[in-house]
Amino acid sequence: MSNSLSKLLHYLTFLKKHRKKLYNESNKYWALRNALDEHSIETYFQPILCLRTGQTLGFEILNRPVNINAFTNTEEFYDFVGKSGEVFSIETFIRRLSFKRIADQANAEPFYNQKMIFINVHPQVLADPSYRTGETLEILTNYNFKPEQIVLELTEKEAVTDYAQFVKVIQHYKQQGFRIALDDAGTGYNSLKTILYVKPDFIKLDKSLIRGIHSQITQQHLVRLLLDYAHNSGTKVIAEGIETNDELIYLQKAGVHIGQGYHLGKPLPTLLNGSLPQYGLQNVSLLKTKLKTVNRR
């Protein structure tokens, strides 16, 4: 059997063995390409609150494809984006669309004009030379936003490999006025290493750390360590995924600065301030004070 024929048979065997996986990957790729259409992306805004005052400090912009039949969920879609050769074009398209949609609403309701805007960015895109041409500043100028309002949220799902170069990139953005948040903090070694190198303005605690934290000693220890680091470095800590009042009360008592989650405000297609629930720690204290005043009368 000739060498060429042997290679062909091996190739056909490979295709047969992996045909289902290759078919699924092909579907995902075309779903990805089809997502580059304004009508194929839905945009939601989730409020981010000060856990002491209840003030809405800003919004995280969350984008998802309208039709994700090729993917199990939105997270799988973005994981695929990060591993594809289309990550830069997809991020550029979604970034423009995000600022356009939040600007449309903020201009109609000036109250929201000065809020912080948290936008997710893959570290590999942030380090791409094409991303540093001033395009983002141009977009912000067009929509009347300032760099100081923008928080670039780096996901830890994309591991940083060259930390020295990445720190230079981060400093470049900070010098322009942008702020940096590290997402998924506390989920692994890379996360903690990136905190030390990047020195972000915000550390976002992963929801896996927040789930049931009021009764989980190990999670409490790790959160306290991150809070100590934040206190000493001038960093603010944001708790993601707050879903119950028990979690909220523990985080308030622990001194976590900022919170985000369904318990404070769901992602919505319109800008809407979140709120501390009626029985949050701050409101309980206020209620007790009012009751004491009434009893003295």
TIKE-602162 format. One line per field, with one value per residue: residue number from 0; x, y, z of N, C-alpha, C in turn. Coordinates in steps of 0.001 Angstrom, whole numbers, plus 500000, padded with zeros to 6 digits. Layout:
% TIKE-602162
pos c(NUM, ...)
n.u c(X, ...)
n.v c(Y, ...)
n.w c(Z, ...)
ca.u c(X, ...)
ca.v c(Y, ...)
ca.w c(Z, ...)
c.u c(X, ...)
c.v c(Y, ...)
c.w c(Z, ...)
% end
This chain:
% TIKE-602162
pos c(0, 1, 2, 3, 4, 5, 6, 7, 8, 9, 10, 11, 12, 13, 14, 15, 16, 17, 18, 19, 20, 21, 22, 23, 24, 25, 26, 27, 28, 29, 30, 31, 32, 33, 34, 35, 36, 37, 38, 39, 40, 41, 42, 43, 44, 45, 46, 47, 48, 49, 50, 51, 52, 53, 54, 55, 56, 57, 58, 59, 60, 61, 62, 63, 64, 65, 66, 67, 68, 69, 70, 71, 72, 73, 74, 75, 76, 77, 78, 79, 80, 81, 82, 83, 84, 85, 86, 87, 88, 89, 90, 91, 92, 93, 94, 95, 96, 97, 98, 99, 100, 101, 102, 103, 104, 105, 106, 107, 108, 109, 110, 111, 112, 113, 114, 115, 116, 117, 118, 119, 120, 121, 122, 123, 124, 125, 126, 127, 128, 129, 130, 131, 132, 133, 134, 135, 136, 137, 138, 139, 140, 141, 142, 143, 144, 145, 146, 147, 148, 149, 150, 151, 152, 153, 154, 155, 156, 157, 158, 159, 160, 161, 162, 163, 164, 165, 166, 167, 168, 169, 170, 171, 172, 173, 174, 175, 176, 177, 178, 179, 180, 181, 182, 183, 184, 185, 186, 187, 188, 189, 190, 191, 192, 193, 194, 195, 196, 197, 198, 199, 200, 201, 202, 203, 204, 205, 206, 207, 208, 209, 210, 211, 212, 213, 214, 215, 216, 217, 218, 219, 220, 221, 222, 223, 224, 225, 226, 227, 228, 229, 230, 231, 232, 233, 234, 235, 236, 237, 238, 239, 240, 241, 242, 243, 244, 245, 246, 247, 248, 249, 250, 251, 252, 253, 254, 255, 256, 257, 258, 259, 260, 261, 262, 263, 264, 265, 266, 267, 268, 269, 270, 271, 272, 273, 274, 275, 276, 277, 278, 279, 280, 281, 282, 283, 284, 285, 286, 287, 288, 289, 290, 291, 292, 293, 294, 295, 296)
n.u c(500857, 500588, 502217, 500725, 498091, 497778, 497841, 495506, 493539, 493891, 493096, 490400, 489447, 489860, 488055, 485626, 485597, 485527, 483404, 480971, 481817, 483231, 481175, 479554, 481344, 481561, 478936, 478911, 480807, 479599, 477363, 478602, 479653, 477250, 476406, 477462, 475768, 473646, 471010, 471129, 472100, 471377, 471170, 471814, 471519, 472991, 472573, 475046, 475778, 476453, 477063, 476696, 475233, 473304, 473228, 473147, 475948, 476849, 476630, 476845, 477467, 475866, 475968, 474288, 473819, 470909, 469953, 471093, 471295, 473281, 474893, 475225, 474700, 474908, 477411, 478992, 479023, 480606, 482969, 483716, 484081, 486362, 488301, 488408, 489412, 488124, 487910, 488787, 487346, 484711, 484655, 485181, 482959, 480865, 481594, 481272, 478521, 477530, 478201, 476743, 474098, 473824, 474303, 472159, 470086, 471040, 471250, 468611, 467769, 469202, 470108, 471529, 473887, 476418, 477153, 479163, 480457, 480667, 482447, 482979, 486074, 488273, 491465, 493401, 492518, 492705, 495434, 496088, 497670, 496068, 493910, 494727, 494707, 493379, 490802, 488736, 488608, 487729, 485177, 483973, 484031, 482278, 479890, 479623, 480829, 483185, 486592, 487103, 484741, 484584, 484980, 487125, 486578, 488265, 488228, 489017, 489022, 490476, 493654, 496462, 499630, 502120, 503061, 504590, 504481, 501745, 501149, 502243, 500461, 498101, 498809, 498958, 496255, 495252, 496569, 495218, 492890, 491039, 489526, 490271, 488925, 489123, 487758, 486010, 487559, 489454, 489110, 491187, 494764, 495867, 494152, 494698, 497374, 497234, 495940, 497958, 499891, 498545, 497203, 494415, 491667, 489262, 488193, 486440, 484557, 484125, 481008, 480858, 482211, 480528, 478117, 476081, 477722, 477330, 477244, 479488, 482556, 485153, 484951, 484442, 486877, 488629, 487475, 487827, 490614, 491035, 489713, 491344, 493678, 492649, 492035, 494590, 495711, 494158, 492078, 488785, 486266, 484036, 481160, 479912, 476891, 474998, 472347, 470635, 469161, 470540, 473149, 473670, 473513, 475639, 477829, 477667, 478181, 480778, 482146, 482338, 482551, 480954, 478184, 476551, 473974, 471090, 469525, 469776, 469317, 468133, 469505, 468482, 466855, 466656, 467932, 467931, 467880, 469272, 468411, 468769, 467391, 464402, 464970, 467676, 470884, 471470, 468958, 467639, 468974, 468206, 465466, 465329, 466287, 464253, 462119, 462938, 462814, 460068, 459091, 459977, 458338)
n.v c(498806, 502171, 505074, 507431, 506477, 505143, 507268, 508559, 506670, 506627, 509221, 509176, 507337, 508789, 510933, 509532, 508560, 510901, 512333, 513296, 515135, 516939, 517823, 519143, 521135, 522528, 523508, 525215, 527076, 528342, 529377, 531210, 532991, 533954, 535411, 537881, 540134, 542751, 542226, 539716, 539609, 539954, 542421, 542967, 544618, 544571, 545705, 547061, 547308, 549445, 547939, 549064, 551478, 550989, 552259, 552360, 551789, 551278, 549428, 546112, 545099, 542670, 540439, 538307, 535722, 535608, 533230, 530257, 527587, 525883, 525769, 524793, 526650, 530222, 530722, 528672, 529493, 531858, 530782, 529318, 531397, 532592, 530681, 530605, 531712, 534002, 535746, 538429, 539958, 539409, 540439, 543153, 543889, 543375, 545089, 547641, 547536, 547257, 549725, 551460, 550683, 551077, 553771, 554836, 554476, 555786, 558418, 559042, 558993, 560900, 560543, 558198, 558689, 559092, 556738, 553848, 551614, 548303, 546134, 543083, 541608, 539664, 538677, 538124, 539620, 542193, 542478, 542521, 544258, 545647, 546371, 548487, 550903, 553221, 552999, 552317, 554590, 556400, 555398, 555833, 558634, 559253, 558460, 559976, 559126, 558759, 557638, 557095, 556127, 553585, 550180, 547684, 544395, 541616, 538301, 535327, 532950, 532860, 532218, 534127, 534288, 535584, 537521, 539819, 541327, 541625, 543202, 545631, 546271, 546598, 548812, 550709, 551086, 551979, 554410, 555863, 556277, 554262, 551751, 548672, 545456, 542311, 539358, 536401, 535891, 534081, 531509, 529867, 529138, 530739, 532906, 534173, 534764, 536551, 538698, 539677, 540511, 542259, 544111, 545080, 547490, 546633, 543642, 540899, 538656, 535273, 533644, 531083, 531238, 532778, 531458, 530261, 531256, 532161, 529962, 528484, 527806, 527575, 529046, 531527, 532102, 532434, 534629, 536576, 536775, 537862, 540269, 541456, 541786, 543568, 545780, 546624, 547278, 549162, 548344, 547593, 545266, 543161, 541295, 538691, 537193, 537157, 535708, 535173, 536341, 535667, 535318, 537951, 539427, 538285, 539070, 541845, 542228, 541233, 543151, 543476, 545483, 546006, 544739, 542274, 540606, 538392, 538840, 541479, 542798, 541958, 541033, 543140, 544242, 546951, 549918, 549872, 550780, 548838, 547408, 547196, 544459, 544385, 543221, 543357, 543820, 546562, 547738, 546390, 547373, 550057, 549763, 548795, 551020, 552853, 551583, 551714, 554456, 554883, 553406, 554908, 557016)
n.w c(500000, 499113, 500479, 500337, 499976, 502362, 504198, 503410, 504095, 506861, 507396, 506602, 508446, 510765, 510329, 510367, 512971, 514444, 513505, 514617, 516579, 514962, 513331, 515217, 516021, 513647, 513383, 515591, 514837, 512611, 513859, 515451, 513547, 512524, 514651, 514447, 514028, 514628, 515342, 516318, 518834, 522237, 524776, 528180, 531379, 534478, 537761, 540013, 543340, 546200, 549213, 551652, 551535, 549635, 547235, 543690, 541924, 539397, 536266, 535021, 531752, 529939, 527358, 525062, 522647, 520595, 519499, 520510, 519823, 518971, 521108, 524556, 526576, 527319, 528464, 527416, 524801, 524921, 525882, 523659, 521858, 522976, 522408, 519752, 516439, 516021, 518068, 518404, 516458, 517222, 519857, 519357, 517825, 519703, 521775, 520652, 520129, 522735, 524019, 522425, 522963, 525741, 525845, 524387, 526224, 528524, 527645, 527295, 529861, 531900, 534521, 534651, 533385, 534590, 535795, 536636, 534157, 533611, 531639, 529996, 529092, 527147, 528239, 526227, 524107, 525079, 525171, 522527, 519898, 518067, 519540, 520993, 519725, 520240, 519600, 521388, 523032, 521138, 520590, 523090, 523223, 521144, 522278, 524532, 526960, 529665, 530093, 532793, 533742, 532828, 533447, 532856, 532701, 533479, 532600, 534323, 533051, 530833, 530865, 531892, 530434, 529868, 532189, 532718, 530321, 530179, 532410, 531584, 529557, 531025, 532595, 530600, 529933, 532381, 532634, 530763, 532039, 532396, 534479, 536198, 536644, 538225, 537335, 538598, 540880, 543298, 542480, 541799, 541392, 539332, 539386, 541886, 541497, 539365, 540583, 542260, 540400, 538608, 540197, 540527, 540320, 541231, 542788, 541858, 543509, 542880, 542138, 543156, 545513, 547001, 547220, 549668, 551683, 554277, 555885, 555396, 556422, 555270, 552867, 553975, 555268, 553070, 551767, 553742, 553720, 551161, 551507, 553432, 551921, 550000, 551593, 552370, 549948, 548724, 547139, 545904, 546860, 545174, 545521, 543695, 542413, 544537, 546074, 548163, 551263, 553570, 552641, 551804, 554242, 555709, 554102, 554257, 556992, 557057, 555755, 553001, 550167, 547840, 545898, 543783, 542061, 541746, 543980, 544493, 542159, 539018, 535782, 533194, 530142, 530160, 531752, 535189, 538520, 541194, 544427, 548005, 549632, 551702, 554164, 554466, 556119, 556552, 556402, 558438, 560696, 560520, 560862, 563511, 564896, 564367, 565651, 568326, 568732, 568443, 570630, 572757, 572809)
ca.u c(500000, 501413, 502183, 499613, 496851, 497740, 497463, 494104, 492738, 493966, 492301, 488995, 489157, 489771, 486788, 484532, 485645, 485266, 482455, 479987, 482481, 483531, 479895, 479159, 482250, 481192, 477708, 479258, 481531, 478658, 476541, 479452, 479680, 475923, 476199, 477953, 474603, 473052, 469735, 471393, 472646, 470562, 471996, 471181, 472284, 472772, 473073, 476098, 475382, 477195, 476343, 476471, 474194, 472285, 473306, 473600, 477188, 477043, 475977, 477626, 476798, 475870, 475457, 474142, 473193, 469469, 469773, 472320, 470984, 474516, 475604, 474408, 474306, 475661, 478792, 479683, 479205, 481752, 484160, 484069, 484606, 487713, 489220, 488326, 490195, 487233, 487713, 488964, 486243, 483496, 484769, 485070, 481550, 480036, 481950, 480588, 477085, 477259, 478233, 475630, 472823, 473732, 474247, 470780, 469253, 471570, 470917, 467179, 467604, 470511, 470496, 472451, 475036, 477689, 477350, 480242, 480057, 481551, 482341, 483867, 487112, 489238, 492834, 494139, 492083, 493250, 496856, 496268, 498050, 494963, 492956, 495297, 494876, 492542, 489449, 487787, 488451, 486913, 483795, 483486, 483802, 481066, 478702, 479686, 481296, 484573, 487326, 487010, 483497, 484650, 485726, 487410, 486459, 489061, 487814, 490147, 488930, 491561, 494849, 497532, 500883, 503233, 502586, 505345, 503906, 500349, 501147, 502474, 499197, 497169, 499238, 498587, 494836, 495065, 497044, 494174, 491757, 490216, 489747, 490383, 488337, 489481, 486571, 486211, 488651, 489356, 488764, 492362, 496087, 496044, 493373, 495430, 498612, 496895, 495654, 499230, 500593, 497754, 496765, 493186, 490881, 488172, 488278, 485084, 484549, 483328, 479767, 481061, 482646, 479428, 476987, 475989, 478891, 476957, 477388, 480658, 483720, 486288, 484721, 484563, 488294, 489226, 486949, 488487, 491969, 490952, 489335, 492559, 494534, 492006, 492172, 495977, 496129, 493242, 491205, 487414, 485823, 482655, 480647, 479001, 475989, 474253, 471003, 469788, 469363, 471578, 474427, 473800, 473787, 477005, 478776, 477632, 478883, 482192, 482763, 482452, 482158, 480014, 477538, 475845, 473293, 469643, 468892, 469904, 468804, 468332, 469867, 467294, 467194, 466604, 468664, 467071, 468665, 469000, 468080, 468965, 466084, 463815, 465544, 469135, 471440, 471352, 467565, 467293, 469493, 467355, 464175, 465494, 466402, 462918, 461286, 463347, 462282, 458618, 458846, 460278, 457262)
ca.v c(500000, 503365, 505974, 508376, 505760, 504867, 508521, 508814, 505765, 507125, 510451, 508778, 506713, 509895, 511636, 508676, 508472, 512202, 513078, 514000, 516285, 517893, 518404, 520090, 522279, 523292, 524230, 526293, 528101, 529130, 530131, 532319, 533964, 534559, 536294, 539213, 540843, 543466, 541619, 538374, 539751, 540634, 543092, 543138, 545444, 544161, 546732, 546766, 548180, 549610, 547136, 549854, 552488, 550538, 553051, 551680, 552433, 551070, 548277, 545232, 544825, 541237, 540182, 536897, 535515, 535293, 531811, 529532, 526157, 525126, 525770, 524393, 527873, 531410, 530583, 527831, 530339, 532741, 529934, 529002, 532643, 532788, 529707, 530664, 532749, 535133, 536434, 539875, 540563, 539297, 541385, 544505, 544079, 543414, 546284, 548773, 547372, 547489, 551156, 552086, 550388, 551724, 555215, 555153, 554560, 556793, 559737, 559259, 559117, 561450, 560058, 557070, 559093, 559070, 555438, 553022, 550601, 547140, 545398, 541924, 541597, 538571, 539187, 538025, 540735, 543404, 542527, 542599, 545613, 546297, 546863, 549632, 551992, 554346, 552763, 552358, 556005, 557028, 554963, 556522, 560036, 559302, 558229, 560863, 558468, 559043, 556421, 556862, 555394, 552245, 549157, 546536, 543228, 540537, 536984, 534453, 531709, 532944, 532353, 535003, 533534, 536517, 538505, 541065, 542061, 541932, 544323, 546828, 546552, 547105, 550165, 551553, 551426, 552774, 555765, 556544, 556530, 553072, 550967, 547243, 544505, 540920, 538513, 535006, 535829, 533064, 530196, 529052, 529734, 531811, 534046, 534856, 535269, 537720, 539785, 540228, 541170, 543299, 545105, 545650, 548428, 545845, 542184, 540341, 537319, 534351, 533242, 529827, 531621, 533466, 530551, 529679, 531670, 532380, 528713, 527767, 528374, 527655, 530185, 532742, 532354, 532941, 535981, 537473, 536996, 538786, 541569, 542011, 542253, 544733, 546898, 547069, 547708, 550171, 547705, 547339, 543890, 543013, 539931, 538344, 536058, 537171, 535230, 535026, 537369, 535199, 535655, 539405, 539884, 537892, 539887, 543186, 542167, 540957, 544371, 543500, 546834, 546133, 543464, 542073, 539319, 538430, 539327, 542936, 543314, 541015, 541631, 543542, 544933, 548393, 550338, 550004, 550680, 547739, 547854, 546246, 543942, 544956, 542666, 543422, 544278, 548006, 548057, 545858, 548336, 551232, 549398, 548714, 552394, 553458, 550963, 552265, 555811, 554780, 552887, 555945, 558038)
ca.w c(500000, 499012, 501634, 500143, 500227, 503798, 504864, 503096, 504922, 508242, 507458, 506543, 509743, 511725, 510089, 510815, 514437, 515077, 512677, 515440, 517184, 513896, 512910, 516263, 515968, 512455, 513730, 516510, 514094, 511821, 514819, 515856, 512456, 512416, 515800, 514087, 513499, 515766, 515728, 516846, 520177, 523242, 525771, 529493, 532304, 535861, 538674, 540981, 544449, 547439, 550222, 552858, 551329, 548690, 546000, 542476, 541493, 537972, 535650, 534167, 530487, 529634, 526013, 524735, 521334, 520642, 519185, 520853, 519710, 518780, 522382, 525711, 527266, 526916, 528916, 526438, 523619, 525118, 525963, 522272, 521290, 523476, 521832, 518287, 515778, 515800, 519342, 518293, 515708, 518037, 520973, 518816, 517465, 520908, 522543, 520003, 520336, 524159, 524315, 521711, 523628, 527051, 525589, 523988, 527420, 529440, 527104, 527519, 531313, 532285, 535845, 534503, 532574, 535320, 536447, 536109, 533181, 533648, 530384, 529999, 528058, 527206, 528368, 524977, 523260, 525681, 524843, 521081, 519486, 517352, 520531, 521686, 518751, 520610, 519100, 522508, 523405, 520087, 520821, 524293, 522859, 520319, 523104, 525703, 528179, 530012, 530454, 534235, 534009, 532255, 534176, 532003, 533569, 532910, 533050, 534621, 532275, 529865, 531702, 531443, 530402, 529977, 533155, 532593, 529202, 530480, 533351, 530780, 528872, 532040, 532946, 529461, 530070, 533599, 532347, 529978, 532922, 532581, 535691, 535930, 537604, 537982, 537519, 539024, 541860, 544338, 541917, 541477, 541541, 538352, 539839, 542949, 540901, 538559, 541528, 542730, 539295, 537947, 541182, 539951, 541122, 541812, 542781, 541859, 544089, 542080, 542795, 543878, 546855, 547678, 547429, 551005, 552465, 555678, 556642, 554896, 557093, 554354, 551978, 554779, 555484, 551835, 551535, 554691, 553228, 550032, 552068, 554057, 550830, 549397, 552536, 552365, 548609, 548203, 546148, 546337, 546627, 544699, 545642, 542597, 542590, 545810, 545748, 549355, 552274, 554487, 552011, 551833, 555604, 556069, 553339, 554831, 558276, 556797, 555241, 551538, 549774, 546720, 545602, 542522, 542060, 541573, 545200, 544495, 540895, 537916, 534490, 532439, 528891, 530416, 532940, 536359, 539740, 542100, 545781, 549079, 550053, 552915, 555376, 554461, 557388, 556684, 556655, 559750, 561670, 560436, 561434, 564965, 565382, 564303, 566686, 569619, 568781, 568664, 571986, 573739, 572789)
c.u c(500892, 501230, 501009, 498281, 496680, 497294, 495987, 493192, 492730, 493082, 490816, 488564, 488984, 488438, 485609, 484447, 485201, 484191, 481440, 480587, 482760, 482268, 479441, 480034, 481927, 479935, 478005, 479949, 480560, 477697, 477297, 479485, 478345, 475634, 476679, 476874, 473904, 471774, 469908, 471926, 471661, 471497, 471190, 472115, 471961, 473377, 474116, 475953, 476443, 476415, 476111, 475300, 473050, 472300, 473779, 474793, 477407, 476319, 477008, 476820, 476977, 475233, 475324, 473462, 471727, 469240, 471080, 472077, 472238, 475309, 474655, 473875, 475186, 477133, 479607, 479964, 480454, 483049, 484666, 484662, 486071, 488734, 489279, 489257, 489382, 487112, 487833, 487789, 484941, 483521, 484588, 483618, 480683, 480335, 481239, 479079, 476697, 477196, 477093, 474333, 472722, 473663, 472837, 469895, 469719, 471248, 469446, 466887, 468939, 471012, 471566, 473761, 476387, 477971, 478554, 479668, 481100, 481349, 483393, 484822, 487988, 490640, 493607, 493757, 492691, 494719, 497132, 496601, 496919, 493955, 493444, 495504, 494060, 491116, 488415, 487553, 487575, 485440, 483201, 483163, 482508, 479798, 478721, 479976, 482759, 485280, 487205, 485741, 483608, 485534, 485881, 487506, 487151, 488609, 489027, 490057, 490002, 492843, 495868, 498834, 502096, 502809, 503304, 504766, 502484, 500238, 501370, 501195, 498199, 497516, 498873, 497134, 494569, 495497, 496032, 492930, 490856, 490531, 489656, 489717, 488794, 488291, 486984, 487323, 488380, 489066, 489979, 493644, 496283, 495334, 494152, 496726, 498340, 496581, 496950, 499952, 499846, 497399, 495503, 492520, 489752, 488515, 486858, 485143, 483632, 482103, 479891, 481548, 481498, 478289, 477058, 477101, 478581, 477142, 478614, 481940, 484900, 486149, 484889, 486025, 488931, 488752, 487610, 489927, 491984, 490563, 490533, 493503, 493965, 492183, 493582, 496428, 495214, 492314, 489802, 487017, 484344, 482255, 479635, 478058, 475306, 472804, 470089, 470100, 470429, 472964, 474686, 474204, 475203, 478013, 478822, 478413, 480389, 482918, 483016, 481845, 480959, 479420, 476778, 475175, 471785, 468928, 468901, 469345, 469138, 468822, 468602, 467722, 467129, 467395, 467687, 467925, 468285, 468628, 468430, 467594, 465664, 464509, 467062, 469627, 471224, 469931, 467092, 467742, 468615, 466013, 464246, 465568, 465042, 462010, 461631, 462789, 460790, 458327, 459111, 459157, 456114)
c.v c(501241, 504237, 506941, 507723, 505470, 506108, 508837, 507943, 506197, 508362, 510119, 508124, 507780, 510627, 510826, 508641, 509773, 513002, 513866, 515261, 517355, 518588, 519456, 521338, 523166, 524115, 525423, 527435, 528972, 529918, 531367, 533396, 534694, 535532, 537715, 540008, 541461, 542801, 540221, 538395, 540512, 541219, 543313, 543942, 545007, 545194, 546198, 547789, 548295, 548870, 547893, 550812, 552021, 551304, 552189, 552443, 552322, 549829, 547423, 544959, 543342, 541040, 538686, 536763, 535131, 533804, 531078, 528021, 525306, 524995, 525385, 525613, 529024, 531301, 529739, 528619, 531200, 531974, 529603, 530224, 532824, 531869, 529790, 531728, 534009, 536021, 537946, 540535, 540517, 540324, 542821, 544826, 544250, 544653, 547508, 548731, 547680, 548976, 551894, 551906, 551033, 553246, 555640, 555340, 555652, 558207, 560072, 559483, 559585, 560993, 558976, 557439, 558926, 557747, 554717, 551964, 549488, 546343, 544294, 541952, 540368, 539160, 539155, 539135, 542032, 543586, 542642, 544037, 546366, 546909, 548165, 550823, 553223, 554178, 552879, 553792, 556748, 556674, 555714, 557977, 560181, 559188, 559003, 560137, 558830, 557735, 556068, 556102, 553913, 551331, 547960, 545304, 542035, 539198, 536102, 533113, 531683, 533226, 533290, 534218, 534447, 537673, 539848, 541941, 542502, 543112, 545634, 547256, 547177, 548543, 551156, 552004, 552285, 554217, 556561, 556819, 555342, 552420, 549482, 546439, 543105, 540045, 537131, 534861, 534755, 531681, 529354, 529827, 530903, 533078, 534850, 535463, 536544, 538925, 540482, 541011, 542398, 544438, 545821, 546653, 547709, 544360, 541649, 538889, 536421, 533876, 531925, 530088, 532193, 532522, 529908, 530106, 531850, 531131, 527904, 528417, 528566, 528849, 531499, 533114, 532986, 534365, 536974, 537784, 538013, 540189, 542245, 542568, 543542, 545964, 547483, 547629, 548769, 549657, 547515, 545907, 543882, 541546, 539682, 537224, 536000, 536813, 535082, 536127, 536961, 535530, 537154, 539894, 539511, 538812, 541322, 543221, 541987, 542182, 544380, 544804, 546895, 544768, 543477, 540710, 539482, 539004, 540857, 543566, 542379, 541743, 541917, 544243, 546456, 548710, 550548, 549812, 549438, 548287, 546768, 545764, 544479, 544478, 542552, 544020, 545763, 548394, 547524, 546833, 549578, 550967, 549360, 550115, 553069, 552907, 551504, 553659, 555807, 554360, 553935, 556981, 557659)
c.w c(500000, 500257, 501553, 500448, 501703, 504573, 504642, 503946, 506373, 508414, 507461, 507854, 510824, 511583, 510605, 512329, 515092, 514344, 513501, 516052, 516139, 513401, 513919, 516240, 514768, 512714, 514623, 515774, 513296, 512696, 515288, 514787, 512326, 513552, 515516, 513361, 514705, 516258, 516324, 518277, 521064, 524300, 527049, 530393, 533735, 536809, 539651, 542105, 545535, 548528, 551515, 552687, 550434, 547387, 544835, 541912, 539990, 537494, 534918, 532911, 530158, 528259, 525785, 523378, 521497, 520453, 519459, 520798, 519567, 520082, 523518, 526448, 526793, 527301, 527939, 525160, 523767, 525325, 524554, 521574, 521682, 522843, 520307, 517728, 515550, 517028, 519202, 517586, 516500, 519165, 520487, 518486, 518711, 521745, 521970, 520274, 521786, 524477, 523621, 522490, 525000, 526884, 525196, 525216, 528373, 528954, 527309, 528999, 531896, 533657, 535753, 533806, 533257, 536010, 535835, 535164, 533208, 532364, 530345, 528816, 528241, 527334, 527057, 524010, 523769, 525309, 523348, 520678, 518790, 518317, 521149, 520742, 519108, 520155, 520215, 522962, 522404, 520273, 522007, 523994, 522065, 521161, 524423, 527015, 528400, 530369, 531927, 534616, 533658, 533095, 533244, 532889, 532915, 533468, 533252, 533891, 531194, 530641, 531060, 531496, 530573, 530891, 533011, 531476, 529517, 531439, 532603, 530063, 529834, 532418, 531844, 529594, 531295, 533382, 531539, 530823, 533158, 533928, 535351, 537042, 537227, 538343, 538024, 540063, 542905, 543821, 541580, 541607, 540586, 538778, 540874, 542411, 540104, 539445, 541936, 541640, 538787, 538896, 540681, 540889, 541849, 541731, 542875, 542345, 543280, 542858, 543546, 545308, 547675, 548026, 548813, 551941, 553946, 556537, 556230, 555415, 556136, 553415, 552735, 555000, 554245, 551539, 552481, 554260, 552079, 550494, 552736, 553001, 550233, 550282, 552469, 551023, 547996, 547116, 546733, 545972, 546246, 544829, 544530, 543020, 543942, 545519, 546960, 550354, 553290, 553938, 552100, 553224, 556039, 555390, 553864, 556147, 558082, 556252, 553747, 551035, 548836, 546407, 544286, 542585, 541973, 542790, 545273, 543227, 539754, 536660, 533693, 531148, 529014, 531676, 534092, 537607, 540529, 543464, 546780, 549527, 551416, 554179, 555322, 555772, 557596, 557042, 558001, 560831, 561711, 561092, 562958, 565577, 565411, 565395, 568069, 569808, 569092, 570091, 573057, 573846, 573713)
% end
